[in-house]
Amino acid sequence: MHYPNVREEELKNMIADDFFNHFDCNKIVGNIDFCVTIKTENHNLPKVSNLRKVEENVETESLLWAEAKKGKSDIYKSIVQLILTIGKARTFDKNLPPAFLGAFDAEKIAFVAYNDIHELFYANDFNWNVTPSNYETKEFNLVLNKISGIIDSNSLIFYFGNDDKDLQNFIKSNFVLGKSDTSKIRIDKSNFMIIYNKWLSAVKPTIAVNWDVAKKIGIIDGDFYLADLLSQDNESLKDKLYVFLRKDHYELDRKIDEMGMFSSRTTTFNDNQKAHNQFWNKYDRPPREEYWDYIVERRDLLVPQDVRERKGSFFTPQIWVELSQKYLADVLGTDWQDEYYIWDCAAGTGNLLNGLTNKYNIWASTLDTQDVEVMKDRIRNGANLLEDHVFQFDFLNDDFEKLPKPLFEIINNPEKRKKLVIYINPPYAEAGNKEVATGKGEHKTNVAVKTKIYNKYQNIIGIAGRELFAQFFIRVFKEIPDSYLAEFSKLKILQAPNFIEFRKSFKAKLKKLFIVPASTFDNVKGYFPIGFFIWDSNNSEDFIEFKADIYNENGDNLGLKTFYSNTNLRTLTDWIVETRKRFNEKNIAYISCRGNDFQQNNVVYIMNDRSQMPQPRGSWVTNKNIIEVSIYLAVRHCIEATWLNDRDQFLYPNDGWKEDKEFQNDCLAFTLFHSQNRISSKEGTNHWIPFTEYEVNSREKFDSNFMTDFIKGKKDLNLPKVSNLRKVSNDENNDMFDSSDDSKSSVELSKRTTPLVFSQEATAVFDAGRELWKYYQSAISSPTTPGRTVAGSVNASLYDIREYF
């Protein structure tokens, strides 16, 4: 709930402040809980409270009378209670009635136009003398039954938090003196996606469709939304939609049967269209006709995330479409559109082809038949494409024999192939992602493994084949040789270790590259670069390095960035491997290490034990490699991750660090106080407290003084015998860091006998940390600490202290 655990009077004050602050909410009207009127000079009264002034003898037209309930409530019954309250006191005889009646609780507010229910108050055969709050009376249920249809079709329900902006717009449009009709929210090309997201939770669950089954045959919820959106009086208006709304049901899959007659499938609602009517009563349908084509073209935005990833249904912003075509002209010449053939084999609704002029040289194919229909509808509305050049084709599974004859002939003609440009923004899905790494998702093995292209080329492209765009590229390179590949994709193709085998096979010459923030692409999550590459497969070369043009979200050129393949260079991850398996080492923590670039820094952290990770990949932190682990964590986190460096790799260090004691010690300080140090006393013994009991006035002795002993340079560190401090055996780890030996040890910590010396900056951090620990120890030593819901432990880590406060 948006207003949890508040009393009714507090709730009324909050609602008044948050949504009706431009109005007067202090007027008392009979026994009505909440009244909204226009502010006047005579109405500068205190806010709603138990101690309000007596109603002034000034007749003021009300905008809202509402019933208020704390917590959650049945909003329908609340409105009925309000109606019975008004009818019993005949409040409308003493006061001008409002434009709206309403009810609200801690999670929602509902409105009903007074004109829609006012006839109820003049019923001659109704007993208004019942108690309005008694929901069991015959009269209460009689009113509830009578007005349920009115409320279902005309009430406006807004949920606090999710619908705040819509609620504010509704109030702004409708709470006007003398206004007799209700203004609904207009829909345009800038808000139709916001409304779709609300529709998903409000209407979609009430449509009698098995969505998992429907998705498998190409039916998506977005098609039902378009049927609703582009309708009037619950009748879809636009042709070429895949689903049509027909008053109280949907019609889909229309076709001519063997008898020459139209046939179709239908489905209806599982709640008698109640939620559908409630939802769409807020909005003015249809949008202006000038927006229709745009909204249908942007059907790609209505495709579920998993389907979008598999199909590549991501709309390329027009700013980058235009820039990519300029770069193509720079490489191929100003007359390239007349001299070259163009095939977008992952076209979606075809927006990448906007701006191209020679429709006789352009082909567009897509996996989704409905997207083909959208493109053909666009052609009938002026898009510069030929209908016969737009077709359904599964590039990762279908044979080229299925292509239109002219395109098939181009692909099979060696000279014409040299003039073919495969121009695409392909799908980017991968079998594993960040959700999998953190244990929140599952490997999508069917994303890649089930394609014919993956099975055909997996032996030469390796793990990169689990990414769909890599499958597109290898098919182009191997099966459409000598052509140009002009594509939008991530920078993995240049830098990622997982693409080393791919780069050995994909040897097209990179002619041109610009990079832009991924956030400029619709519904792309993440803070990384997307590049536009122009590859010439007629020229073969190994990728070593390349200077790319950088553009910000506004299209401003920010200069150049050099990308390196790093194929033959060792990584920082290789280095940390070599810090393991030293003589008589004992575990004090576990470090999670995934990937070797900025993108995956968020999964580089220290915790008590590897069992805390759903899919552990990393290394034990021991009493012998703590300095190297601190260097690793500090280097991974000390440089801010940006969209521009997101794919940059961390490389193996030179030997300078071995003699730089200040660098080593400051990395330890960085690690001790960094938020990615997630050591917790709740998960085991905390060996990471950087202060003694005396320094922080602890009320008890710490379970471990390992860290302060280590900082003091003690030679023999006698660690307590606890469960997560066991000797490391050669077969203990089955993770990626288990292959080093004593001979590779670069720092033998057990020989140190002198205290660590920290820089001035690190010392200041220790000083601040000491004061925090003192404050914490004082707080948990107090008899009572108001407002604390987490128990304090003398052995708390910084992670625990953050949680406590």
C-alpha positions, 0 to 999 in steps of 0.5 A: 500500500502507498499509505500503510499503517496510518489512521483514517484522519492521517490518511485524509490529510495525506491524500489532501496534501498529495493530490488536492493541495490546490483545492480546499479540503477543510469544508465539512459537509454533513457526515461525509468523510472528505470534501473537496472544493475550490479554494477561496479567500474565505476558505483558508482553513486548517487541514483536515483533522479532528479539530476542524472549524465548524462549516461556514455559512457560505454555500460553495459548490463541491467537486468531490464527496468521498468515503475514507477507509484506512488500510485496504477496503472494498471500494464498491462497498465504500461508495455504497456506504457513501450513497447511503450516508448522503441519502439518509441525511438528504445532504443534497437538499442542503448542499449543492451536490458535487461533480463526483462521489468517491472513496479511497483507502490506503492503496487506491481511490475511485470516482463516480460521476454524480450525474450517473447515480443521482436518480437513486436518491429520488427512489420512492420505495427505498428505506434510507433509514438503515445504518450506512456502515452495515453491509449486511442490510437488505438496503445496502445490498440492494444499492450495491446490486443496483449500482454495480453496473454503473460503477463497473462501467463508469467508475475511475479507479487509480492505485496510489504509486502506480497511477499517480500521474494519471490521477493528477491528470484526471484531477487537473482536467475534471475538477473544474467548477461548472464542468458537467462532463468527464475529461478522459486521458488522451492517448498519443504516441508518447504515452501509449506504451505507458498505458500498455504497461498499465493494461498488462496488469489490469486487463490482460489477466481477465482475457480468456487466453492461455498466453504461454500457448498463444505466444508459441503460435505468434499471438502476443498480448500487444495485439489485444492491446492494439485492438483495444486502443484503436477502437471506438465504442469497443469496436476496432477501427483499423484494418490489418490488425491481427486481433479485433475487439468486437464489443464484448469479445475478441476476434483473431486469426481471420482467414478464408476457408476452403469454402471461400468464407471468412472464418476466425477464432474468438475469445472473451473475458473471464470477468464479464468485461468488468476490468476492461470497462473500468480500465478504458473508462479513464482514456479517450479512445481511439487516439488521433488518427494521425498516430495510428500508423506510428503506433502499429509500426511500433508493435515491436515495443509490445512484444514480451521481453523473451520474445523480443530477445529471440526475434530481435524486435528492437526498434532502431532510433531514427537518429542512428538509422540516419547516421548509419546510412551516412556511414554507409555512404562514406564507405560505399560512395554517395550513389551506393543505394543505386549500386548496391542491393540491401537485405534487412534479414531481421527487419521487425517492422522495417524501421531500419530501412526508413530513408532509403530511396531505391525500393527496387534494390531493398529486401526485408524479411522477419521471423514474425508474420504479423510484422510482415503484415505491418510492413505491407500495411506501411507500404500501402500508406506510403512506405518506400518498399515493394510488397514482393520484397517483404517476406517471412524468413527465419534466417537462423533456420530456413534455407536460402531456397525459400528466398524470393527469386531475385534475392536468391539469384543475387546470393548465388551470383559471385559478382552480385554478392559483392554488391549486397549489403546485409543491413541489420539490427539483429537479436541480441539474446544469449543463453545466459545473462546477469540474471543467471549469474546472480541465481535469479534466472535460468539458462535459455538454452533454447535461445541459441542451441536449437537453431540450425546455424548454431548446430552447423557452426558451433565447433568453429565459433565456440561459446559465442554461438550462444549469442544470436547475433553471432549466429547471424554474422557467421552465416553471413560470413560463411554462406554469403561471402564477399558481401558487406555486413552493416550491423548494430550489435554489442562490442563483445564481438571485438573484446570479449574473451568468449568471442576469441574463437569467433574472431578466429573464424570471422575475419571480415575487414572492419571498415567503419564503426561508431558507438552510442549509448545502449540506453538510447534504444527503446526498452534496452536495459543496461549501461553499455555501448552499441556499435554500428559496424561495417564489415567487408567480407571480401577482404580478410584480416584478423581484428587487432584494434580499431578507432571508433567514433563516439556519439552521445545520446544527442548525436554529438561526436565526442571523439574517438575510442580505440578498441583492442581484441586482447586475444593474446593477452592474459587477464586480471582473472588469470592473475588472481588464479595464481594467488592460491594453493600456498603452504598452510593457508586457511580460509577467511572469506570467499571472493566472487569473480565473474567476467573480466570487464566493467560490465560484471563488476557488480558481481565482484564482491567478498562474502563469508563462504562460497555456499552463499552463492547460487552458482559460485565462481571465484576463489577462497580468500586466505591468510596468505593471499589477502593482499592480492585479493584486495588489489583485485577487488580495488582495481575492479571497483576503483574506476567508475563504470560508464557506458563507454568502458562497459566492455573494456577488459582488465589485464594481467598486471606488470610486476610493479605492484610487488614493490609498491607497499603503499599501493598494496596497503591502500588496496587493503584499506579500500577493500576493508571499507568498500560496499562490495565487502559483504562479510557479515557476522550472521554468516560466520566468524568475522575476521575483517574487523579492522580495529581492536576491542579497545579502540572502539570500546566494545562491550565484549571480546571479538571472536577474531582479531585476525585483521588487526593482527595482520595489519600489525604485521604479526608473523604467526596468525593463529586463526580461531578454529571455526567452521569456515576456517579449514585447511584448503585441500587440492580437491576442495574447490570445483570453481575456476580458481584452483590451479596455482601452486606454491611456486607461483606465489608472488608475496609470502605474507607469513614472512612479514614482521613489520606493521602495514603503513598506510597513506594519509588518505587511507589513514583518514578512512581508518579514522572515520571508520573507527568513529563509526564502530565506536558509535555503533558499539555505543548504540548496541550497548544502550538499554534501548535503541529506539527504532532499531529492528535489527539486533546488534552484535559486537562482531558486526562488520561494516555490512552489518553496521549499515543494516543496523542503522 
